[in-house]
Amino acid sequence: MTEIDITLAALREAVRLAPDNLPLLRHFIKTLCDVTRQDEAAEFLSGLLANGKKTPAMQALLAEVFYRQGKNSHALAIVETLCDPEPVDRSIQVLYAKLLSREGQVEAAVRQYRSAIEADEFQRDSDFESLLGIHPATSRDRADSSPDRHAEVSEGRVRLGPGETRDSTVAGDLEKPSISFEQVGGMEAVKEQIRVKIIYPLTHADLFAAYGKSVGGGILLYGPPGCGKTFIARATAGEVNARFLSIGINDVLDMWMGNSERNLHELFSQARRNRPCVLFFDEVDALGASRSDLRQSSMRHLVNQFLLELDGSQASNEGLLILGATNAPWHIDSAFRRPGRFDRVLFIPPPDASARAEILKLKLATKPVVAIDFAKLAEKTADYSGADLQAVVDTAVEAKLQEAIRTGRPGPIATSDLLTALRTVKPTTREWFATARNHALYSNQGGTYDDILQYLKLR
């Protein structure tokens, strides 16, 4: 029995003896989550609620656990109840804002967050403010600025007020990745499609020109989180020695009307000035959500601007290689999949057995190990993403560190340590596939999600 198991057993017994002690319960749940036992935390809280302990504080704690698990719909169902008509606690309102932001409802998230911190200044979250594009001005800034000017500078980027224009020299951060497809384990079919669509037109320009095929285009990568979509995008840029511009929602979305569209246009313009350039949109569904699902007209305008930039109707996209990544392709407006935009939709599955073995070898390469049976570990980690495998290694390392602190003798990581870690770290991809399966079976017009059905052996 490890030290953490002993600690958790003691906390569990203390909570059993004092179930109404909320600070103690919070500490127990936080400890479970910190050692990646969110499932156990959710099960424990659900049991308390089922046994008549259905207080707002208990519900709020369960919502926090669901948020950490990535179960947004579960958390939203609780939080929306707790915030109707008024939030029982401003920390719950901040959690509500974070969930809305994950769902792509950025304007609603900003409103909820501002309301929360106006009522309780101690609920401020600087990282979340940065994500939303909210940068609180200092008192000196407020004294020096006029009511019409709200420009703020953060990390080399300018936040604009109404009617202002952005300095064209300030935009996203260009880089030149040093990795290539050699560092990408598996995914040979995906790499070949990227070669045909993006790489070969650059490396065999004369041949493609003879057939009238232009250089550039768009590919949408989708699949469970943590399976390497961002990594393969960087490797694509490294493969052709192109510049790489990674764009998140905080690079585009702005609280002022019209600025989001302007920011998006200037990022495309920067990429066009630095061709060949790989323009990578992470969580592209937040910027290209289905217009029929959007309530705010400002977000519809942004989607229209995005489509306009992809078309290259105002400026040529020759030499511009556009990659988008999403965990929820069914939420993206269907217009994005029209030929000439994201006309290739590629499924990025969890790594297969050989790839899992290679990933574990890389993760353990700099750590003290002994007699690791990578084949056995690969067999036991079906459906694990690359991020899940990292969590397995981290959990095993933490257990060895605790053992070394207790005994005073550091020991190497063995296969048994990793197998023990597998008992607590479960594959996060299964929840995604539960959702994806329904879309693949019942909303698969045109066969977009046939790859999911093949992976699940439903076809």
C-alpha positions in Angstrom: 0.0 0.0 0.0 1.6 3.3 -1.1 1.8 6.4 1.0 -0.9 8.2 -1.1 -3.2 5.2 -0.6 -2.7 5.4 3.2 -3.4 9.2 3.1 -6.5 8.7 1.0 -7.8 5.9 3.2 -7.4 8.2 6.3 -9.1 11.1 4.5 -11.9 8.8 3.4 -12.5 7.6 7.0 -12.4 11.2 8.3 -15.1 12.2 5.7 -17.2 9.2 6.7 -17.1 10.3 10.3 -17.8 13.9 9.5 -19.8 14.0 6.2 -20.9 17.6 6.8 -17.4 19.0 7.1 -17.2 20.7 3.7 -13.5 21.9 4.0 -12.5 18.3 4.8 -14.5 17.0 1.9 -13.0 19.5 -0.4 -9.5 18.6 0.6 -10.3 14.9 0.1 -11.7 15.5 -3.4 -8.9 17.8 -4.4 -6.4 15.2 -3.3 -8.1 12.5 -5.4 -8.1 14.8 -8.4 -4.4 15.8 -7.9 -3.4 12.1 -8.2 -5.6 11.7 -11.3 -8.4 9.8 -9.6 -11.2 12.0 -10.9 -13.4 9.0 -11.6 -13.1 7.9 -7.9 -13.9 11.5 -6.8 -17.0 11.7 -9.0 -18.2 8.3 -7.8 -17.7 9.3 -4.2 -19.6 12.6 -4.5 -22.4 10.9 -6.6 -22.8 8.5 -3.7 -23.1 11.2 -1.2 -25.7 13.0 -3.3 -27.7 9.8 -3.8 -27.8 9.4 0.0 -29.6 12.6 0.7 -26.6 15.0 0.9 -27.8 17.0 -2.1 -26.7 20.5 -1.0 -25.6 23.3 -3.4 -22.0 23.0 -2.1 -21.9 19.2 -2.8 -23.4 19.8 -6.3 -20.8 22.5 -7.0 -18.0 20.2 -5.9 -19.2 17.5 -8.3 -19.4 20.1 -11.1 -15.8 21.0 -10.5 -14.8 17.3 -10.8 -16.7 16.9 -14.0 -15.0 20.0 -15.3 -11.6 18.5 -14.6 -12.6 15.3 -16.3 -13.6 17.2 -19.4 -17.3 16.2 -19.0 -18.6 19.6 -20.0 -22.2 18.6 -20.5 -22.4 17.0 -17.1 -20.9 20.0 -15.4 -23.1 22.5 -17.3 -26.2 20.6 -16.3 -25.3 21.2 -12.6 -23.9 24.7 -12.9 -26.8 26.1 -14.9 -29.2 24.9 -12.2 -27.0 26.5 -9.5 -26.9 29.8 -11.4 -30.6 30.0 -12.0 -31.9 32.6 -11.2 -28.8 33.8 -9.3 -25.5 32.0 -8.6 -25.3 30.5 -5.1 -21.6 31.2 -5.1 -19.5 33.4 -7.4 -16.9 30.7 -7.8 -19.6 28.6 -9.5 -20.3 31.5 -11.8 -16.6 31.6 -12.8 -16.8 27.8 -13.4 -19.9 28.5 -15.5 -17.9 31.1 -17.6 -15.1 28.5 -18.1 -17.6 25.9 -19.3 -19.2 28.4 -21.7 -15.8 29.3 -23.1 -15.1 25.6 -23.7 -18.3 25.4 -25.6 -17.3 28.3 -27.8 -19.8 30.8 -26.3 -17.1 33.3 -25.6 -19.3 36.4 -25.3 -21.6 34.7 -22.8 -18.4 33.5 -20.9 -17.2 37.1 -20.7 -20.5 38.3 -19.3 -20.6 35.6 -16.6 -17.0 36.2 -15.7 -17.3 39.9 -15.4 -20.5 39.6 -13.3 -18.7 37.2 -11.0 -15.6 39.4 -10.4 -17.7 42.5 -10.0 -19.5 40.9 -7.2 -16.4 39.2 -5.7 -12.9 40.5 -6.7 -11.2 37.5 -5.1 -12.6 35.2 -7.9 -10.2 36.7 -10.5 -8.4 34.2 -12.6 -5.6 35.8 -14.6 -5.0 32.8 -16.9 -8.7 32.7 -17.8 -8.8 36.5 -18.3 -5.9 36.1 -20.8 -7.8 33.4 -22.6 -10.9 35.6 -22.9 -8.8 38.6 -23.9 -9.6 40.5 -20.7 -6.6 42.4 -19.4 -7.4 44.6 -16.3 -5.8 48.0 -16.6 -3.8 49.4 -13.8 -5.0 52.5 -12.0 -2.4 54.6 -13.8 -3.5 53.2 -17.1 -7.1 54.1 -16.3 -6.1 57.7 -15.4 -4.1 58.2 -18.6 -6.7 56.7 -21.0 -9.7 58.3 -22.5 -13.1 56.6 -22.3 -12.9 55.8 -26.0 -9.5 54.1 -25.9 -9.2 50.6 -24.6 -6.0 49.4 -26.3 -3.9 47.1 -24.1 -0.6 45.4 -24.8 0.0 41.8 -23.7 2.7 39.4 -24.8 3.5 41.5 -27.9 -0.2 41.7 -29.0 -2.5 44.7 -29.1 -6.1 44.6 -27.8 -8.1 47.2 -29.7 -10.9 49.5 -28.8 -13.9 50.4 -31.0 -12.8 51.8 -34.4 -9.1 51.3 -33.8 -6.8 49.6 -36.3 -4.1 47.1 -35.4 -0.4 47.8 -36.2 0.2 45.3 -39.0 3.6 44.4 -37.5 1.9 43.0 -34.4 0.3 39.6 -35.0 0.9 35.9 -34.2 4.3 34.4 -33.5 5.9 32.7 -36.5 8.2 29.8 -35.9 10.1 27.2 -37.9 9.6 23.8 -36.3 12.6 21.5 -36.3 10.5 18.3 -36.2 9.4 16.3 -39.2 7.3 13.2 -40.0 10.2 11.0 -38.7 9.3 12.0 -35.2 5.6 11.1 -35.7 4.9 7.5 -34.7 2.4 5.7 -36.9 -0.4 7.5 -38.7 1.1 6.6 -42.1 -2.3 7.1 -44.0 -2.7 10.5 -42.5 0.9 11.5 -43.4 0.4 10.3 -47.0 -2.7 12.4 -47.4 -0.9 15.4 -46.1 2.0 14.8 -48.4 -0.4 14.6 -51.5 -2.4 17.7 -50.4 0.3 19.9 -49.0 3.9 18.6 -49.3 4.2 17.3 -52.8 2.9 20.5 -54.4 5.8 22.3 -52.8 8.5 19.7 -53.4 7.4 18.9 -56.9 6.1 22.3 -58.0 6.9 21.9 -61.7 5.0 18.6 -62.0 1.9 20.0 -60.2 2.0 23.2 -62.3 1.9 21.0 -65.4 -1.4 19.7 -64.2 -2.7 23.1 -63.2 -2.6 22.1 -59.5 -2.0 25.1 -57.2 0.2 25.0 -54.0 -1.9 25.2 -50.9 -5.2 24.0 -49.5 -6.8 23.0 -46.3 -7.1 19.8 -44.2 -9.2 19.3 -41.1 -7.8 16.9 -38.5 -10.3 15.5 -36.0 -10.2 12.8 -33.3 -10.0 12.3 -29.6 -8.0 14.9 -27.5 -4.4 14.1 -26.9 -3.8 12.0 -30.0 -1.2 14.3 -31.7 -3.1 16.6 -34.0 -1.0 19.7 -33.0 2.2 17.6 -33.2 1.5 16.4 -36.8 0.7 20.0 -37.8 4.1 21.2 -36.6 5.7 18.2 -38.3 4.1 19.2 -41.5 5.7 22.6 -41.4 9.0 21.0 -40.5 8.7 18.6 -43.4 8.7 21.4 -46.0 10.8 23.9 -44.1 7.9 26.3 -43.9 7.0 28.8 -41.3 4.4 27.8 -38.8 1.7 30.0 -37.3 -0.4 28.5 -34.5 -3.7 30.3 -33.8 -5.9 29.8 -30.8 -9.2 31.5 -30.0 -7.5 34.1 -27.8 -5.5 35.3 -30.9 -8.8 36.0 -32.7 -11.7 36.7 -30.4 -12.1 40.2 -29.1 -14.7 41.9 -27.0 -15.2 44.8 -29.4 -17.5 44.4 -32.4 -15.7 43.8 -35.6 -12.2 43.4 -34.1 -12.4 39.6 -34.2 -12.9 39.6 -37.9 -10.0 42.1 -38.3 -7.7 40.0 -36.2 -8.5 36.9 -38.3 -7.8 38.8 -41.5 -4.5 40.2 -40.3 -3.3 36.7 -39.2 -4.1 35.4 -42.7 -2.3 38.4 -44.2 0.8 37.7 -42.1 0.8 34.1 -43.3 0.5 35.3 -46.9 3.5 37.6 -46.4 5.6 34.7 -45.2 4.8 31.9 -47.7 5.1 29.0 -47.7 3.4 29.0 -44.3 1.4 26.5 -42.4 -1.5 28.2 -40.7 -2.8 26.0 -37.9 -6.1 26.6 -36.1 -6.4 24.7 -32.9 -9.9 23.9 -31.6 -11.2 25.3 -34.9 -14.8 24.6 -34.0 -14.7 27.6 -31.6 -14.1 29.9 -34.6 -16.1 28.0 -37.2 -19.2 26.8 -35.3 -22.3 26.0 -37.2 -24.1 29.3 -37.9 -27.5 27.7 -37.2 -26.4 27.0 -33.6 -25.1 30.5 -33.0 -27.2 33.0 -31.1 -24.9 36.1 -31.4 -24.7 37.8 -34.8 -21.1 38.8 -34.1 -20.0 35.1 -34.1 -21.9 34.6 -37.4 -19.9 37.5 -38.9 -16.7 35.8 -37.7 -17.6 32.5 -39.4 -18.4 34.4 -42.6 -15.0 36.2 -42.5 -13.3 32.8 -41.9 -14.9 31.4 -45.0 -14.0 34.4 -47.0 -10.3 34.1 -46.0 -10.3 30.4 -46.8 -11.7 31.2 -50.3 -8.8 33.6 -51.0 -11.3 35.9 -52.8 -9.6 39.1 -51.6 -6.0 37.8 -51.6 -4.5 34.7 -53.1 -3.9 31.7 -50.7 -1.2 30.3 -53.0 1.5 28.8 -50.8 -0.7 29.0 -47.8 -1.2 25.6 -46.1 -4.1 25.6 -43.7 -4.6 22.9 -41.1 -7.4 22.9 -38.6 -7.8 20.6 -35.5 -10.9 19.8 -33.6 -12.4 17.3 -31.2 -15.9 18.0 -32.3 -16.1 18.1 -36.1 -19.9 17.8 -36.0 -20.1 21.3 -34.5 -18.3 22.9 -37.4 -20.4 24.7 -40.1 -20.8 22.4 -43.1 -19.7 25.3 -45.4 -16.1 24.7 -44.2 -16.0 21.3 -45.8 -16.7 22.6 -49.2 -14.0 21.9 -51.8 -11.4 24.6 -51.7 -11.7 25.1 -48.0 -11.1 22.2 -45.5 -11.8 19.7 -48.3 -9.9 16.9 -46.7 -11.2 15.6 -43.4 -8.8 13.2 -41.7 -9.4 11.1 -38.6 -6.6 11.0 -36.1 -7.2 7.9 -34.0 -5.4 6.9 -30.8 -2.0 5.3 -31.4 -1.9 1.6 -32.4 0.1 -0.9 -30.3 3.4 -0.3 -32.1 3.0 3.5 -31.8 2.1 3.1 -28.1 5.3 1.2 -27.5 7.4 3.9 -29.3 5.7 6.6 -27.3 6.4 4.9 -24.0 10.0 4.4 -25.1 10.3 8.2 -25.8 8.6 9.1 -22.5 10.9 6.9 -20.5 14.1 7.6 -22.4 15.4 10.2 -19.8 14.2 8.3 -16.7 15.8 5.5 -14.7 14.2 2.3 -15.8 14.9 -1.4 -15.6 13.5 -4.4 -17.7 10.6 -2.6 -19.3 8.3 -4.9 -21.3 7.0 -2.4 -23.8 5.1 -5.1 -25.8 3.1 -6.0 -22.7 2.4 -2.3 -21.9 1.3 -1.6 -25.4 -1.1 -4.6 -25.2 -2.6 -3.2 -21.9 -3.0 0.4 -23.2 -5.6 -0.1 -26.0 -7.5 3.2 -26.7 -4.9 5.2 -24.7 -4.0 8.5 -26.3 -0.4 10.0 -26.3 -1.5 12.3 -23.4 -2.9 9.3 -21.5 0.4 7.5 -21.8 2.2 10.6 -20.5 -0.2 10.5 -17.5 0.7 6.8 -16.9 4.4 7.6 -16.9 3.9 10.7 -14.6 1.8 8.6 -12.2 4.5 5.9 -12.0 7.2 8.5 -11.5 5.2 10.1 -8.7 4.8 6.8 -7.0 8.5 6.0 -7.2 9.3 9.5 -5.8 7.0 8.9 -2.8 8.7 5.5 -2.3 12.2 7.1 -2.5 11.3 9.8 0.0 9.9 7.2 2.4 12.8 4.8 2.2 15.6 7.2 1.3 16.6 4.9 -1.6 15.6 5.9 -5.2 14.8 3.0 -7.4 14.3 2.5 -11.1 10.9 2.4 -12.8 9.9 -1.2 -13.7 7.1 -2.7 -15.8 5.2 -3.4 -12.6 5.2 0.3 -11.7 3.7 1.2 -15.0 1.1 -1.5 -14.7 0.1 -0.2 -11.3 -0.3 3.3 -12.7 -2.7 1.9 -15.3 -5.1 1.0 -12.6 -5.7 4.7 -11.9 -5.1 6.3 -15.3 -7.9 5.3 -17.7 -8.1 6.1 -21.4 -9.8 9.4 -21.9 -10.7 8.6 -25.5 -13.5 6.3 -24.6 -15.9 9.1 -23.6 -15.1 10.9 -26.9 -15.9 7.7 -28.9 -19.2 7.3 -27.0 -20.2 10.7 -28.4 -18.6 10.2 -31.8 -20.3 6.8 -32.3 -23.8 8.4 -32.3 -22.7 11.0 -34.8 -21.1 8.3 -37.0 -24.2 6.1 -36.9 -26.9 8.7 -37.2 -25.4 11.9 -38.7 -23.0 10.6 -41.3 -24.4 12.0 -44.5 -21.7 11.7 -47.1 -19.6 9.2 -45.1 -17.5 11.8 -43.3 -17.3 9.7 -40.2 -16.8 6.3 -41.8 -13.3 6.1 -40.3 -14.8 6.2 -36.8 -17.1 3.3 -37.7 -14.1 1.3 -39.0 -12.1 2.0 -35.8 -15.0 0.9 -33.7 -15.5 -2.2 -35.9 -19.1 -1.2 -36.7 -18.5 -1.4 -40.4 
